[in-house]
Amino acid sequence: LSDAVGRDRGKLFIGGLSFATKEDKLAEVFGKYGILEEVDVVRDTDTGRSRGFGFVKYADAKCAGNALEAMKGTTLDGKFVICFVVA
């Protein structure tokens, strides 16, 4: 379990995404708060359509905290986003 926590340190769950939001948009918006190691919009395996959530992972976990605070109550592509720290 501790390996999984360490591996996911600095990772945020991003929910409430518009189906039109793509990885490049997440990288643009969340990249303002630090260096991103991973950006992923989760897609349906059959249709390829966004499932409305994704993840970003920062090289520095402190940046994830800064992004979390900054993104509270904000919109992205016309939808309110919800952010949670994964680990």
Phi, psi and omega in degrees: 000319182296327177297318180295319179296315180297320181293326182265006179301130181087011183258134178244139168273133178240112181249167179079019182290145171295148177295344180273347183289130181243172183303321182296325178290317176300317180297320179296312184287311185278340178292345177295341187256359178156177181285126180266134175265334185209138174221126184214127169257122184283132183239152175294132183291331181277316186260339184079001181281144178303144176265004175089013176210165180197191182219148167231146179230129181264148175295327180242120183301333178297326179294325178298318178297319178297317179295319180302312179295315184292329185270355179303126176074015181259166177246156176219123183053039175083005181234141175293132180259151178240128181239139176223146173284130179284313180207000000 
